[in-house]
Amino acid sequence: MRAYVAMLPRLQAEEQLAAINAAAIGGAHLDKADMMDAVRRLERRAAGGERRAARASPAMLAAMGIAVVEAPAREETGG
């Protein structure tokens, strides 16, 4: 529940920006190149390819209360 409450303002801001972009595209307030870039970004996002997974550092994980344990390096065997 805390994660939802923490992320709600961000989700609302993303929705508002999406609405502003839609109005700019639909209202012909952008030049053609900017409009095509915006449409391509939306198409990538609709296809699921817009967001990339973020890598969390051990410090970031620790700040979230997730313990980080480093495993010892494995030795290679000759088979």
Backbone hydrogen bonds in HBPLUS format (Angstrom, degrees):
<---DONOR---> <-ACCEPTOR-->    atom                        ^
c    i                          cat <-CA-CA->   ^        H-A-AA   ^      H-
h    n   atom  resd res      DA  || num        DHA   H-A  angle D-A-AA Bond
n    s   type  num  typ     dist DA aas  dist angle  dist       angle   num
A0005-VAL N   A0001-MET O   3.06 MM   4  6.39 164.6  2.09 153.0 156.3     1
A0006-ALA N   A0002-ARG O   2.85 MM   4  6.03 156.1  1.91 148.9 156.0     2
A0007-MET N   A0003-ALA O   2.93 MM   4  6.04 149.5  2.02 145.9 153.5     3
A0008-LEU N   A0004-TYR O   2.92 MM   4  5.91 131.3  2.16 148.2 159.9     4
A0010-ARG N   A0007-MET O   3.03 MM   3  5.30 117.3  2.44 106.1 121.7     5
A0011-LEU N   A0007-MET O   2.94 MM   4  6.22 161.7  1.98 161.7 167.7     6
A0012-GLN N   A0008-LEU O   2.90 MM   4  6.10 162.6  1.93 157.8 162.6     7
A0013-ALA N   A0009-PRO O   2.94 MM   4  6.11 154.2  2.01 142.9 149.9     8
A0014-GLU N   A0010-ARG O   2.90 MM   4  6.17 156.4  1.95 149.8 156.2     9
A0015-GLU N   A0011-LEU O   2.96 MM   4  6.22 157.3  2.01 149.0 154.9    10
A0016-GLN N   A0012-GLN O   2.95 MM   4  6.19 155.1  2.01 146.3 153.3    11
A0017-LEU N   A0013-ALA O   2.89 MM   4  6.13 161.0  1.93 151.6 156.5    12
A0018-ALA N   A0014-GLU O   2.93 MM   4  6.11 152.8  2.00 144.7 152.6    13
A0019-ALA N   A0015-GLU O   2.98 MM   4  6.25 150.4  2.07 143.9 151.6    14
A0020-ILE N   A0016-GLN O   2.94 MM   4  6.25 154.2  2.00 148.5 155.7    15
A0021-ASN N   A0017-LEU O   2.87 MM   4  6.10 163.0  1.90 151.6 156.1    16
A0022-ALA N   A0018-ALA O   2.91 MM   4  6.09 158.0  1.96 145.2 151.5    17
A0023-ALA N   A0019-ALA O   2.98 MM   4  6.19 156.7  2.03 145.6 151.5    18
A0024-ALA N   A0020-ILE O   2.93 MM   4  6.18 156.4  1.98 149.2 156.0    19
A0025-ILE N   A0021-ASN O   2.86 MM   4  6.07 160.4  1.90 153.9 159.1    20
A0026-GLY N   A0022-ALA O   2.83 MM   4  5.86 169.0  1.84 150.6 154.3    21
A0027-GLY N   A0023-ALA O   2.82 MM   4  5.62 144.5  1.95 138.7 147.9    22
A0029-HIS N   A0024-ALA O   3.02 MM   5  5.05 164.3  2.05 155.5 156.9    23
A0028-ALA N   A0025-ILE O   3.31 MM   3  5.43 164.4  2.33 107.2 110.4    24
A0035-MET N   A0031-ASP O   2.93 MM   4  6.11 158.9  1.98 158.5 165.5    25
A0036-MET N   A0032-LYS O   2.92 MM   4  6.12 158.9  1.97 150.2 155.2    26
A0037-ASP N   A0033-ALA O   2.99 MM   4  6.23 157.0  2.04 147.6 153.9    27
A0038-ALA N   A0034-ASP O   2.97 MM   4  6.16 160.5  2.01 147.6 152.7    28
A0039-VAL N   A0035-MET O   2.95 MM   4  6.18 157.7  2.00 149.3 155.5    29
A0040-ARG N   A0036-MET O   2.90 MM   4  6.11 158.3  1.95 147.8 153.8    30
A0041-ARG N   A0037-ASP O   2.96 MM   4  6.23 158.3  2.01 150.5 156.1    31
A0042-LEU N   A0038-ALA O   3.00 MM   4  6.25 157.6  2.05 147.0 153.1    32
A0043-GLU N   A0039-VAL O   2.86 MM   4  6.11 153.6  1.93 149.0 156.7    33
A0044-ARG N   A0040-ARG O   2.91 MM   4  6.17 159.6  1.95 151.2 156.1    34
A0045-ARG N   A0041-ARG O   2.92 MM   4  6.13 157.5  1.97 146.2 153.0    35
A0046-ALA N   A0042-LEU O   2.83 MM   4  6.02 155.3  1.89 146.9 153.8    36
A0047-ALA N   A0043-GLU O   3.00 MM   4  6.20 140.6  2.16 140.6 151.0    37
A0049-GLY N   A0044-ARG O   2.85 MM   5  5.20 152.9  1.92 159.0 151.4    38
A0048-GLY N   A0045-ARG O   3.01 MM   3  5.01 154.3  2.08 101.0 109.1    39
A0060-MET N   A0057-SER O   3.01 MM   3  5.13 116.8  2.42 100.3 115.6    40
A0061-LEU N   A0057-SER O   3.00 MM   4  6.33 162.1  2.03 159.8 164.6    41
A0062-ALA N   A0058-PRO O   2.90 MM   4  6.06 158.1  1.94 146.7 152.9    42
A0063-ALA N   A0059-ALA O   2.99 MM   4  6.18 150.6  2.07 143.4 151.0    43
A0064-MET N   A0060-MET O   3.20 MM   4  6.50 131.8  2.44 136.8 148.9    44
A0064-MET N   A0061-LEU O   3.02 MM   3  5.11 133.3  2.24  97.4 110.6    45
A0066-ILE N   A0061-LEU O   2.89 MM   5  5.13 163.5  1.92 147.9 143.1    46
A0065-GLY N   A0062-ALA O   2.96 MM   3  4.98 158.5  2.01 104.2 110.5    47
